[in-house]
Amino acid sequence: MPQVKASRLREKTVDELKTQEKTLREQIFKLRFQKATGQTESPQKIRLVRKELARVLTVIHQKTEGTTSPSTGRE
């Protein structure tokens, strides 16, 4: 599964990102189910999908807040 860059995600609309978020959440559920039943092919895939979901959620949050660059949290 190729890693998606945040710059590519920023090109998408919020609706497209929310659709991708839903898809990734379903994929994580299926992978966890496979892990629990011992049928998982690659345990590392769960980690990769979770990271991709985090990227999508970060971009969604940035778009809804109206910012394009992450803040450092310092004033």
PDB file of N, CA, C and O in Angstrom:
ATOM      1  N   MET A   1       0.847  -1.178   0.000  1.00  0.00           N
ATOM      2  CA  MET A   1       0.000   0.000   0.000  1.00  0.00           C
ATOM      3  C   MET A   1       0.888   1.235   0.000  1.00  0.00           C
ATOM      4  O   MET A   1       1.647   1.448   0.945  1.00  0.00           O
ATOM      5  N   PRO A   2       0.806   2.048  -1.043  1.00  0.00           N
ATOM      6  CA  PRO A   2       1.661   3.219  -1.112  1.00  0.00           C
ATOM      7  C   PRO A   2       1.237   4.281  -0.102  1.00  0.00           C
ATOM      8  O   PRO A   2       0.053   4.465   0.179  1.00  0.00           O
ATOM      9  N   GLN A   3       2.228   4.961   0.425  1.00  0.00           N
ATOM     10  CA  GLN A   3       1.984   5.988   1.416  1.00  0.00           C
ATOM     11  C   GLN A   3       1.478   7.251   0.726  1.00  0.00           C
ATOM     12  O   GLN A   3       2.043   7.672  -0.284  1.00  0.00           O
ATOM     13  N   VAL A   4       0.428   7.852   1.255  1.00  0.00           N
ATOM     14  CA  VAL A   4      -0.163   9.047   0.677  1.00  0.00           C
ATOM     15  C   VAL A   4       0.464  10.267   1.343  1.00  0.00           C
ATOM     16  O   VAL A   4       0.518  10.357   2.569  1.00  0.00           O
ATOM     17  N   LYS A   5       0.931  11.195   0.532  1.00  0.00           N
ATOM     18  CA  LYS A   5       1.538  12.419   1.049  1.00  0.00           C
ATOM     19  C   LYS A   5       0.448  13.406   1.460  1.00  0.00           C
ATOM     20  O   LYS A   5      -0.628  13.440   0.862  1.00  0.00           O
ATOM     21  N   ALA A   6       0.731  14.199   2.471  1.00  0.00           N
ATOM     22  CA  ALA A   6      -0.231  15.187   2.943  1.00  0.00           C
ATOM     23  C   ALA A   6      -0.516  16.232   1.874  1.00  0.00           C
ATOM     24  O   ALA A   6      -1.625  16.762   1.809  1.00  0.00           O
ATOM     25  N   SER A   7       0.467  16.533   1.039  1.00  0.00           N
ATOM     26  CA  SER A   7       0.243  17.523  -0.023  1.00  0.00           C
ATOM     27  C   SER A   7      -0.820  17.042  -1.011  1.00  0.00           C
ATOM     28  O   SER A   7      -1.610  17.844  -1.511  1.00  0.00           O
ATOM     29  N   ARG A   8      -0.843  15.750  -1.292  1.00  0.00           N
ATOM     30  CA  ARG A   8      -1.884  15.191  -2.176  1.00  0.00           C
ATOM     31  C   ARG A   8      -3.250  15.254  -1.501  1.00  0.00           C
ATOM     32  O   ARG A   8      -4.265  15.486  -2.159  1.00  0.00           O
ATOM     33  N   LEU A   9      -3.271  15.046  -0.180  1.00  0.00           N
ATOM     34  CA  LEU A   9      -4.534  15.088   0.544  1.00  0.00           C
ATOM     35  C   LEU A   9      -5.096  16.509   0.588  1.00  0.00           C
ATOM     36  O   LEU A   9      -6.311  16.700   0.559  1.00  0.00           O
ATOM     37  N   ARG A  10      -4.214  17.499   0.657  1.00  0.00           N
ATOM     38  CA  ARG A  10      -4.665  18.894   0.712  1.00  0.00           C
ATOM     39  C   ARG A  10      -5.338  19.331  -0.582  1.00  0.00           C
ATOM     40  O   ARG A  10      -6.080  20.314  -0.589  1.00  0.00           O
ATOM     41  N   GLU A  11      -5.094  18.620  -1.670  1.00  0.00           N
ATOM     42  CA  GLU A  11      -5.726  18.951  -2.944  1.00  0.00           C
ATOM     43  C   GLU A  11      -7.180  18.502  -2.997  1.00  0.00           C
ATOM     44  O   GLU A  11      -7.947  18.979  -3.833  1.00  0.00           O
ATOM     45  N   LYS A  12      -7.560  17.597  -2.117  1.00  0.00           N
ATOM     46  CA  LYS A  12      -8.919  17.057  -2.122  1.00  0.00           C
ATOM     47  C   LYS A  12      -9.857  17.956  -1.317  1.00  0.00           C
ATOM     48  O   LYS A  12      -9.424  18.764  -0.496  1.00  0.00           O
ATOM     49  N   THR A  13     -11.166  17.789  -1.582  1.00  0.00           N
ATOM     50  CA  THR A  13     -12.161  18.538  -0.829  1.00  0.00           C
ATOM     51  C   THR A  13     -12.417  17.842   0.500  1.00  0.00           C
ATOM     52  O   THR A  13     -12.008  16.699   0.704  1.00  0.00           O
ATOM     53  N   VAL A  14     -13.094  18.537   1.394  1.00  0.00           N
ATOM     54  CA  VAL A  14     -13.397  17.974   2.707  1.00  0.00           C
ATOM     55  C   VAL A  14     -14.304  16.753   2.573  1.00  0.00           C
ATOM     56  O   VAL A  14     -14.147  15.779   3.310  1.00  0.00           O
ATOM     57  N   ASP A  15     -15.251  16.803   1.635  1.00  0.00           N
ATOM     58  CA  ASP A  15     -16.147  15.661   1.433  1.00  0.00           C
ATOM     59  C   ASP A  15     -15.382  14.424   0.972  1.00  0.00           C
ATOM     60  O   ASP A  15     -15.653  13.314   1.431  1.00  0.00           O
ATOM     61  N   GLU A  16     -14.424  14.616   0.061  1.00  0.00           N
ATOM     62  CA  GLU A  16     -13.609  13.494  -0.401  1.00  0.00           C
ATOM     63  C   GLU A  16     -12.764  12.930   0.742  1.00  0.00           C
ATOM     64  O   GLU A  16     -12.578  11.719   0.857  1.00  0.00           O
ATOM     65  N   LEU A  17     -12.261  13.826   1.577  1.00  0.00           N
ATOM     66  CA  LEU A  17     -11.447  13.383   2.712  1.00  0.00           C
ATOM     67  C   LEU A  17     -12.286  12.602   3.724  1.00  0.00           C
ATOM     68  O   LEU A  17     -11.829  11.605   4.283  1.00  0.00           O
ATOM     69  N   LYS A  18     -13.508  13.061   3.953  1.00  0.00           N
ATOM     70  CA  LYS A  18     -14.384  12.345   4.894  1.00  0.00           C
ATOM     71  C   LYS A  18     -14.749  10.965   4.359  1.00  0.00           C
ATOM     72  O   LYS A  18     -14.875  10.013   5.129  1.00  0.00           O
ATOM     73  N   THR A  19     -14.920  10.852   3.045  1.00  0.00           N
ATOM     74  CA  THR A  19     -15.179   9.552   2.436  1.00  0.00           C
ATOM     75  C   THR A  19     -13.973   8.637   2.619  1.00  0.00           C
ATOM     76  O   THR A  19     -14.118   7.457   2.940  1.00  0.00           O
ATOM     77  N   GLN A  20     -12.786   9.190   2.412  1.00  0.00           N
ATOM     78  CA  GLN A  20     -11.564   8.410   2.594  1.00  0.00           C
ATOM     79  C   GLN A  20     -11.388   8.011   4.061  1.00  0.00           C
ATOM     80  O   GLN A  20     -10.923   6.911   4.358  1.00  0.00           O
ATOM     81  N   GLU A  21     -11.762   8.909   4.974  1.00  0.00           N
ATOM     82  CA  GLU A  21     -11.688   8.592   6.402  1.00  0.00           C
ATOM     83  C   GLU A  21     -12.576   7.393   6.735  1.00  0.00           C
ATOM     84  O   GLU A  21     -12.162   6.485   7.455  1.00  0.00           O
ATOM     85  N   LYS A  22     -13.786   7.402   6.208  1.00  0.00           N
ATOM     86  CA  LYS A  22     -14.713   6.296   6.452  1.00  0.00           C
ATOM     87  C   LYS A  22     -14.150   4.985   5.913  1.00  0.00           C
ATOM     88  O   LYS A  22     -14.233   3.949   6.573  1.00  0.00           O
ATOM     89  N   THR A  23     -13.582   5.035   4.719  1.00  0.00           N
ATOM     90  CA  THR A  23     -12.991   3.844   4.110  1.00  0.00           C
ATOM     91  C   THR A  23     -11.834   3.308   4.948  1.00  0.00           C
ATOM     92  O   THR A  23     -11.717   2.100   5.156  1.00  0.00           O
ATOM     93  N   LEU A  24     -10.986   4.207   5.426  1.00  0.00           N
ATOM     94  CA  LEU A  24      -9.837   3.791   6.233  1.00  0.00           C
ATOM     95  C   LEU A  24     -10.280   3.195   7.569  1.00  0.00           C
ATOM     96  O   LEU A  24      -9.695   2.219   8.038  1.00  0.00           O
ATOM     97  N   ARG A  25     -11.309   3.777   8.179  1.00  0.00           N
ATOM     98  CA  ARG A  25     -11.818   3.233   9.444  1.00  0.00           C
ATOM     99  C   ARG A  25     -12.369   1.815   9.249  1.00  0.00           C
ATOM    100  O   ARG A  25     -12.166   0.940  10.091  1.00  0.00           O
ATOM    101  N   GLU A  26     -13.063   1.601   8.137  1.00  0.00           N
ATOM    102  CA  GLU A  26     -13.578   0.261   7.833  1.00  0.00           C
ATOM    103  C   GLU A  26     -12.435  -0.716   7.602  1.00  0.00           C
ATOM    104  O   GLU A  26     -12.495  -1.871   8.025  1.00  0.00           O
ATOM    105  N   GLN A  27     -11.395  -0.244   6.927  1.00  0.00           N
ATOM    106  CA  GLN A  27     -10.240  -1.100   6.659  1.00  0.00           C
ATOM    107  C   GLN A  27      -9.529  -1.471   7.965  1.00  0.00           C
ATOM    108  O   GLN A  27      -9.093  -2.611   8.127  1.00  0.00           O
ATOM    109  N   ILE A  28      -9.409  -0.529   8.887  1.00  0.00           N
ATOM    110  CA  ILE A  28      -8.785  -0.821  10.185  1.00  0.00           C
ATOM    111  C   ILE A  28      -9.613  -1.861  10.932  1.00  0.00           C
ATOM    112  O   ILE A  28      -9.067  -2.781  11.540  1.00  0.00           O
ATOM    113  N   PHE A  29     -10.936  -1.708  10.881  1.00  0.00           N
ATOM    114  CA  PHE A  29     -11.805  -2.676  11.552  1.00  0.00           C
ATOM    115  C   PHE A  29     -11.590  -4.077  10.991  1.00  0.00           C
ATOM    116  O   PHE A  29     -11.472  -5.045  11.742  1.00  0.00           O
ATOM    117  N   LYS A  30     -11.542  -4.176   9.666  1.00  0.00           N
ATOM    118  CA  LYS A  30     -11.352  -5.484   9.039  1.00  0.00           C
ATOM    119  C   LYS A  30      -9.995  -6.079   9.384  1.00  0.00           C
ATOM    120  O   LYS A  30      -9.885  -7.281   9.626  1.00  0.00           O
ATOM    121  N   LEU A  31      -8.966  -5.245   9.407  1.00  0.00           N
ATOM    122  CA  LEU A  31      -7.625  -5.735   9.739  1.00  0.00           C
ATOM    123  C   LEU A  31      -7.548  -6.198  11.189  1.00  0.00           C
ATOM    124  O   LEU A  31      -6.903  -7.203  11.488  1.00  0.00           O
ATOM    125  N   ARG A  32      -8.198  -5.473  12.083  1.00  0.00           N
ATOM    126  CA  ARG A  32      -8.217  -5.902  13.494  1.00  0.00           C
ATOM    127  C   ARG A  32      -8.961  -7.223  13.652  1.00  0.00           C
ATOM    128  O   ARG A  32      -8.565  -8.085  14.437  1.00  0.00           O
ATOM    129  N   PHE A  33     -10.039  -7.368  12.896  1.00  0.00           N
ATOM    130  CA  PHE A  33     -10.802  -8.618  12.942  1.00  0.00           C
ATOM    131  C   PHE A  33      -9.949  -9.775  12.442  1.00  0.00           C
ATOM    132  O   PHE A  33      -9.959 -10.857  13.029  1.00  0.00           O
ATOM    133  N   GLN A  34      -9.205  -9.548  11.354  1.00  0.00           N
ATOM    134  CA  GLN A  34      -8.317 -10.583  10.825  1.00  0.00           C
ATOM    135  C   GLN A  34      -7.240 -10.935  11.835  1.00  0.00           C
ATOM    136  O   GLN A  34      -6.887 -12.104  11.991  1.00  0.00           O
ATOM    137  N   LYS A  35      -6.717  -9.922  12.524  1.00  0.00           N
ATOM    138  CA  LYS A  35      -5.675 -10.164  13.524  1.00  0.00           C
ATOM    139  C   LYS A  35      -6.221 -11.009  14.671  1.00  0.00           C
ATOM    140  O   LYS A  35      -5.544 -11.912  15.164  1.00  0.00           O
ATOM    141  N   ALA A  36      -7.441 -10.713  15.089  1.00  0.00           N
ATOM    142  CA  ALA A  36      -8.044 -11.445  16.197  1.00  0.00           C
ATOM    143  C   ALA A  36      -8.313 -12.900  15.836  1.00  0.00           C
ATOM    144  O   ALA A  36      -8.234 -13.779  16.695  1.00  0.00           O
ATOM    145  N   THR A  37      -8.629 -13.157  14.577  1.00  0.00           N
ATOM    146  CA  THR A  37      -8.913 -14.523  14.154  1.00  0.00           C
ATOM    147  C   THR A  37      -7.663 -15.243  13.648  1.00  0.00           C
ATOM    148  O   THR A  37      -7.720 -16.419  13.286  1.00  0.00           O
ATOM    149  N   GLY A  38      -6.533 -14.530  13.626  1.00  0.00           N
ATOM    150  CA  GLY A  38      -5.280 -15.148  13.210  1.00  0.00           C
ATOM    151  C   GLY A  38      -5.121 -15.276  11.711  1.00  0.00           C
ATOM    152  O   GLY A  38      -4.329 -16.098  11.249  1.00  0.00           O
ATOM    153  N   GLN A  39      -5.843 -14.495  10.945  1.00  0.00           N
ATOM    154  CA  GLN A  39      -5.790 -14.588   9.490  1.00  0.00           C
ATOM    155  C   GLN A  39      -5.039 -13.428   8.844  1.00  0.00           C
ATOM    156  O   GLN A  39      -5.062 -13.281   7.622  1.00  0.00           O
ATOM    157  N   THR A  40      -4.388 -12.622   9.634  1.00  0.00           N
ATOM    158  CA  THR A  40      -3.720 -11.445   9.078  1.00  0.00           C
ATOM    159  C   THR A  40      -2.492 -11.837   8.258  1.00  0.00           C
ATOM    160  O   THR A  40      -1.715 -12.710   8.644  1.00  0.00           O
ATOM    161  N   GLU A  41      -2.342 -11.168   7.122  1.00  0.00           N
ATOM    162  CA  GLU A  41      -1.200 -11.423   6.252  1.00  0.00           C
ATOM    163  C   GLU A  41       0.005 -10.602   6.700  1.00  0.00           C
ATOM    164  O   GLU A  41       1.128 -11.105   6.751  1.00  0.00           O
ATOM    165  N   SER A  42      -0.237  -9.348   7.022  1.00  0.00           N
ATOM    166  CA  SER A  42       0.847  -8.457   7.412  1.00  0.00           C
ATOM    167  C   SER A  42       0.406  -7.628   8.614  1.00  0.00           C
ATOM    168  O   SER A  42      -0.421  -6.727   8.470  1.00  0.00           O
ATOM    169  N   PRO A  43       0.942  -7.917   9.790  1.00  0.00           N
ATOM    170  CA  PRO A  43       0.556  -7.146  10.973  1.00  0.00           C
ATOM    171  C   PRO A  43       0.940  -5.673  10.866  1.00  0.00           C
ATOM    172  O   PRO A  43       0.336  -4.823  11.521  1.00  0.00           O
ATOM    173  N   GLN A  44       1.927  -5.373  10.056  1.00  0.00           N
ATOM    174  CA  GLN A  44       2.379  -3.999   9.902  1.00  0.00           C
ATOM    175  C   GLN A  44       1.356  -3.145   9.139  1.00  0.00           C
ATOM    176  O   GLN A  44       1.384  -1.918   9.232  1.00  0.00           O
ATOM    177  N   LYS A  45       0.472  -3.777   8.403  1.00  0.00           N
ATOM    178  CA  LYS A  45      -0.491  -3.045   7.596  1.00  0.00           C
ATOM    179  C   LYS A  45      -1.436  -2.222   8.477  1.00  0.00           C
ATOM    180  O   LYS A  45      -1.856  -1.138   8.072  1.00  0.00           O
ATOM    181  N   ILE A  46      -1.775  -2.709   9.660  1.00  0.00           N
ATOM    182  CA  ILE A  46      -2.631  -1.963  10.578  1.00  0.00           C
ATOM    183  C   ILE A  46      -1.972  -0.631  10.918  1.00  0.00           C
ATOM    184  O   ILE A  46      -2.621   0.415  10.926  1.00  0.00           O
ATOM    185  N   ARG A  47      -0.690  -0.688  11.197  1.00  0.00           N
ATOM    186  CA  ARG A  47       0.051   0.519  11.551  1.00  0.00           C
ATOM    187  C   ARG A  47       0.064   1.522  10.397  1.00  0.00           C
ATOM    188  O   ARG A  47      -0.113   2.721  10.612  1.00  0.00           O
ATOM    189  N   LEU A  48       0.271   1.035   9.186  1.00  0.00           N
ATOM    190  CA  LEU A  48       0.305   1.920   8.020  1.00  0.00           C
ATOM    191  C   LEU A  48      -1.051   2.584   7.775  1.00  0.00           C
ATOM    192  O   LEU A  48      -1.119   3.770   7.451  1.00  0.00           O
ATOM    193  N   VAL A  49      -2.118   1.818   7.932  1.00  0.00           N
ATOM    194  CA  VAL A  49      -3.457   2.367   7.705  1.00  0.00           C
ATOM    195  C   VAL A  49      -3.789   3.391   8.790  1.00  0.00           C
ATOM    196  O   VAL A  49      -4.411   4.415   8.505  1.00  0.00           O
ATOM    197  N   ARG A  50      -3.380   3.121  10.027  1.00  0.00           N
ATOM    198  CA  ARG A  50      -3.630   4.083  11.109  1.00  0.00           C
ATOM    199  C   ARG A  50      -2.893   5.399  10.856  1.00  0.00           C
ATOM    200  O   ARG A  50      -3.430   6.474  11.124  1.00  0.00           O
ATOM    201  N   LYS A  51      -1.679   5.315  10.346  1.00  0.00           N
ATOM    202  CA  LYS A  51      -0.923   6.535  10.040  1.00  0.00           C
ATOM    203  C   LYS A  51      -1.583   7.319   8.913  1.00  0.00           C
ATOM    204  O   LYS A  51      -1.648   8.547   8.956  1.00  0.00           O
ATOM    205  N   GLU A  52      -2.073   6.601   7.904  1.00  0.00           N
ATOM    206  CA  GLU A  52      -2.756   7.279   6.811  1.00  0.00           C
ATOM    207  C   GLU A  52      -4.034   7.951   7.302  1.00  0.00           C
ATOM    208  O   GLU A  52      -4.355   9.062   6.878  1.00  0.00           O
ATOM    209  N   LEU A  53      -4.763   7.284   8.192  1.00  0.00           N
ATOM    210  CA  LEU A  53      -5.965   7.868   8.778  1.00  0.00           C
ATOM    211  C   LEU A  53      -5.609   9.136   9.550  1.00  0.00           C
ATOM    212  O   LEU A  53      -6.330  10.131   9.472  1.00  0.00           O
ATOM    213  N   ALA A  54      -4.515   9.110  10.286  1.00  0.00           N
ATOM    214  CA  ALA A  54      -4.080  10.288  11.028  1.00  0.00           C
ATOM    215  C   ALA A  54      -3.782  11.446  10.090  1.00  0.00           C
ATOM    216  O   ALA A  54      -4.116  12.592  10.390  1.00  0.00           O
ATOM    217  N   ARG A  55      -3.158  11.155   8.962  1.00  0.00           N
ATOM    218  CA  ARG A  55      -2.874  12.203   7.977  1.00  0.00           C
ATOM    219  C   ARG A  55      -4.170  12.824   7.451  1.00  0.00           C
ATOM    220  O   ARG A  55      -4.291  14.044   7.340  1.00  0.00           O
ATOM    221  N   VAL A  56      -5.130  11.961   7.132  1.00  0.00           N
ATOM    222  CA  VAL A  56      -6.412  12.435   6.610  1.00  0.00           C
ATOM    223  C   VAL A  56      -7.113  13.301   7.652  1.00  0.00           C
ATOM    224  O   VAL A  56      -7.634  14.366   7.321  1.00  0.00           O
ATOM    225  N   LEU A  57      -7.132  12.857   8.895  1.00  0.00           N
ATOM    226  CA  LEU A  57      -7.787  13.620   9.954  1.00  0.00           C
ATOM    227  C   LEU A  57      -7.094  14.956  10.194  1.00  0.00           C
ATOM    228  O   LEU A  57      -7.755  15.955  10.477  1.00  0.00           O
ATOM    229  N   THR A  58      -5.784  14.981  10.083  1.00  0.00           N
ATOM    230  CA  THR A  58      -5.037  16.226  10.250  1.00  0.00           C
ATOM    231  C   THR A  58      -5.402  17.232   9.166  1.00  0.00           C
ATOM    232  O   THR A  58      -5.614  18.410   9.453  1.00  0.00           O
ATOM    233  N   VAL A  59      -5.476  16.772   7.931  1.00  0.00           N
ATOM    234  CA  VAL A  59      -5.811  17.672   6.826  1.00  0.00           C
ATOM    235  C   VAL A  59      -7.254  18.155   6.951  1.00  0.00           C
ATOM    236  O   VAL A  59      -7.545  19.320   6.680  1.00  0.00           O
ATOM    237  N   ILE A  60      -8.156  17.267   7.359  1.00  0.00           N
ATOM    238  CA  ILE A  60      -9.557  17.675   7.576  1.00  0.00           C
ATOM    239  C   ILE A  60      -9.613  18.769   8.633  1.00  0.00           C
ATOM    240  O   ILE A  60     -10.296  19.778   8.459  1.00  0.00           O
ATOM    241  N   HIS A  61      -8.895  18.565   9.720  1.00  0.00           N
ATOM    242  CA  HIS A  61      -8.891  19.550  10.806  1.00  0.00           C
ATOM    243  C   HIS A  61      -8.310  20.879  10.321  1.00  0.00           C
ATOM    244  O   HIS A  61      -8.843  21.940  10.646  1.00  0.00           O
ATOM    245  N   GLN A  62      -7.243  20.832   9.562  1.00  0.00           N
ATOM    246  CA  GLN A  62      -6.633  22.055   9.049  1.00  0.00           C
ATOM    247  C   GLN A  62      -7.586  22.794   8.119  1.00  0.00           C
ATOM    248  O   GLN A  62      -7.670  24.022   8.161  1.00  0.00           O
ATOM    249  N   LYS A  63      -8.299  22.058   7.286  1.00  0.00           N
ATOM    250  CA  LYS A  63      -9.222  22.699   6.351  1.00  0.00           C
ATOM    251  C   LYS A  63     -10.422  23.306   7.080  1.00  0.00           C
ATOM    252  O   LYS A  63     -10.895  24.378   6.702  1.00  0.00           O
ATOM    253  N   THR A  64     -10.911  22.643   8.104  1.00  0.00           N
ATOM    254  CA  THR A  64     -12.057  23.181   8.826  1.00  0.00           C
ATOM    255  C   THR A  64     -11.656  24.363   9.700  1.00  0.00           C
ATOM    256  O   THR A  64     -12.478  25.242   9.957  1.00  0.00           O
ATOM    257  N   GLU A  65     -10.422  24.401  10.156  1.00  0.00           N
ATOM    258  CA  GLU A  65      -9.932  25.524  10.946  1.00  0.00           C
ATOM    259  C   GLU A  65      -9.528  26.692  10.056  1.00  0.00           C
ATOM    260  O   GLU A  65      -9.425  27.825  10.526  1.00  0.00           O
ATOM    261  N   GLY A  66      -9.301  26.423   8.779  1.00  0.00           N
ATOM    262  CA  GLY A  66      -8.932  27.475   7.856  1.00  0.00           C
ATOM    263  C   GLY A  66      -7.439  27.720   7.764  1.00  0.00           C
ATOM    264  O   GLY A  66      -7.014  28.702   7.155  1.00  0.00           O
ATOM    265  N   THR A  67      -6.633  26.847   8.357  1.00  0.00           N
ATOM    266  CA  THR A  67      -5.190  27.000   8.277  1.00  0.00           C
ATOM    267  C   THR A  67      -4.623  26.030   7.252  1.00  0.00           C
ATOM    268  O   THR A  67      -5.211  24.982   6.984  1.00  0.00           O
ATOM    269  N   THR A  68      -3.485  26.383   6.683  1.00  0.00           N
ATOM    270  CA  THR A  68      -2.860  25.497   5.710  1.00  0.00           C
ATOM    271  C   THR A  68      -1.563  24.911   6.224  1.00  0.00           C
ATOM    272  O   THR A  68      -1.064  23.940   5.655  1.00  0.00           O
ATOM    273  N   SER A  69      -1.006  25.468   7.278  1.00  0.00           N
ATOM    274  CA  SER A  69       0.229  24.923   7.817  1.00  0.00           C
ATOM    275  C   SER A  69       0.026  24.593   9.294  1.00  0.00           C
ATOM    276  O   SER A  69      -0.696  25.304   9.993  1.00  0.00           O
ATOM    277  N   PRO A  70       0.647  23.537   9.764  1.00  0.00           N
ATOM    278  CA  PRO A  70       0.485  23.163  11.167  1.00  0.00           C
ATOM    279  C   PRO A  70       1.159  24.180  12.086  1.00  0.00           C
ATOM    280  O   PRO A  70       2.246  24.674  11.786  1.00  0.00           O
ATOM    281  N   SER A  71       0.514  24.486  13.191  1.00  0.00           N
ATOM    282  CA  SER A  71       1.101  25.423  14.147  1.00  0.00           C
ATOM    283  C   SER A  71       1.994  24.676  15.118  1.00  0.00           C
ATOM    284  O   SER A  71       1.854  23.468  15.309  1.00  0.00           O
ATOM    285  N   THR A  72       2.895  25.395  15.716  1.00  0.00           N
ATOM    286  CA  THR A  72       3.824  24.776  16.648  1.00  0.00           C
ATOM    287  C   THR A  72       3.261  24.740  18.058  1.00  0.00           C
ATOM    288  O   THR A  72       3.791  24.039  18.921  1.00  0.00           O
ATOM    289  N   GLY A  73       2.192  25.488  18.298  1.00  0.00           N
ATOM    290  CA  GLY A  73       1.605  25.498  19.621  1.00  0.00           C
ATOM    291  C   GLY A  73       2.265  26.510  20.548  1.00  0.00           C
ATOM    292  O   GLY A  73       1.910  26.610  21.722  1.00  0.00           O
ATOM    293  N   ARG A  74       3.219  27.254  20.021  1.00  0.00           N
ATOM    294  CA  ARG A  74       3.911  28.274  20.822  1.00  0.00           C
ATOM    295  C   ARG A  74       3.406  29.648  20.440  1.00  0.00           C
ATOM    296  O   ARG A  74       2.995  29.884  19.304  1.00  0.00           O
ATOM    297  N   GLU A  75       3.441  30.540  21.395  1.00  0.00           N
ATOM    298  CA  GLU A  75       2.990  31.918  21.120  1.00  0.00           C
ATOM    299  C   GLU A  75       4.128  32.877  21.239  1.00  0.00           C
ATOM    300  O   GLU A  75       3.946  34.079  21.044  1.00  0.00           O
TER     301      GLU A  75
END
